[in-house]
Amino acid sequence: MNTEEKLKEIFVTTFNTQSDKITLQTRQNEFENWDSLGQLRLIMAVEEAFGVSFDIDEIASMTTFERILNKIIQKTGKK
């Protein structure tokens, strides 16, 4: 499983949605439960799944699926 597929699974679980609803362009305002608490749950799941950590500035900028994916790739070096 590649990084994008793994991240999609995290989105599906965190936001209780279907994977076909998630694209690179998926934005924070597209899911009702992607609020500040949803963001925290998402980031915690990502950090645990990929063995990375993000600082507060990075978290604040992670408002799309693509931005999160790029941050993970940047930190892990894995696509």
C-alpha positions, 0 to 999 in steps of 0.5 A: 500500500502506498502513502496516498492509499494509506492516507485515504484509509485514515480519512475514511476512518476519521471522517466516516466517508467513502474513499471515492469521495476523497481526491487530492483536491479534497478540502477541509470544508468538504466534510462537516466533521473536519472541524478543529477536533476532526483535524486533531483526530486526523493529525494524530492518526497520521502521526501514528500511522506514518511515524512522523510528527508535525509542528503547530505551523505545519498542522495549521497549513494542512487543510487539503488531502494533497497538502497532508500527503505532501507533508507525509512524503516530505517527512518519510521520503516515501510516495 
